[in-house]
């Protein structure tokens, strides 16, 4: 029988303990529950914390599961499956809105475009699958930052570049935008990333109600907006598309 690695067994047991018990546990609770010396338990916790699998509350000193586990947990969902579930709905969205449609997922510190439906006209367009967009200024990025704690931690810990005079870079103002996004269920980008371009995006969830991506419409400001505001029919169409894709992934009704 193959030998197992004791330190990995202990780390796995620690993660299961944090997942199944109270939201936060102290070092004494963890060491006694697992029958480990405090020094041993602290060493494992420190390693897990460095890797992002465990977080320590500064005020209480207690430990809880970290955001990196969310990233790993979501990895079961193949990007190709997400794209496959979205194909029909994104095509319909492009036809109904008359604009380009993008499907994006979190990748490193940005938004990776995994599907792009061209604007349904005869204009010359470039396929942007594989392109990266910023988290803090695009509608897709703001949606991911609002609903995905991994994306949120990444975007608040870096310097947010001002692409146009409209780009929100201050942390307090940016957090306010994320609060607004969660309250209304969609995010906007009106000339915050590119002059003359506006977009709206909504989150896609899986069967566990976890955020796995975002879908959005992008086009010229004069077409996507009216009287300085995003056209409500486009916002509604994007939200309907996101809900439909989410239902296809088993999320049920929102």
C-alpha positions, 0 to 999 in steps of 0.5 A: 500500500502506498504511503501517504504524506502526513502533513497533507492529510493534516492540512486536508483535515483542517480544511474539512474542519473549517468547512464543516464547523463554525464560520471561524475557529481559534488555534486551540479549537483546531489543534484540540479537534484534530489532536495536534500540538498547537505548534504543528497546527499553527505551522499548517495554518500559516502555510495554508494562509500563505497559499490563500486557502485559509484567512485569519481574522485580524481582530479575533485571530480566528481562522476561516476558509480563504477565497482561493478555495472558491477559485478551485471549487469553481474550476469544475465548471469547464469554460467550454461548458459555460460557452456551450450553454451560452451560445444560443442566448448570446446570439439572441442577445446580439440580434435583439440589441443590435450590438456585440456580446461578450462572455467573460470569466475571471482570469488572474487579475482581469476578465478573459473573453471566452466568447464573442458574438459580432454586432449583427451588421456588415461592419468590419469587426475583430474577434476578441476571444482570448482578449483580456479586459480590466476588472475595475473599469469594464462592465464585465469586470465590475460584475465579477468584482461585485459577486466573486470574492476572489475577483474583489480581493484582486481588484482592490489590492492593485492600483486601478488605472485611469483609462479615461476621465470617467474611470473610477480609481478611488477605492471608496468610490469603487466599492460604492459602484460594486454596492450599486451593482449588487443592488441592481443586479448589473453593471455599467461602463459608459466611457470608463474604459474606451472613449465613445464606448458603453457597455452593460453586463450581468452575472452568470451563476452555477447550480450552487449560485456561485458566480462563474462569469458575466455576459455583456453588451458593448457598443457606441454610446449613442446607440447603447445610451439615450439621454445619458443613460443606458437604454432600459431595454438593453439592460433588461435583455442582458439580464434576461440572457444572464438568467437564461444561461444561469438556468442552463447551468442549474442555478434555477430562477433568480 
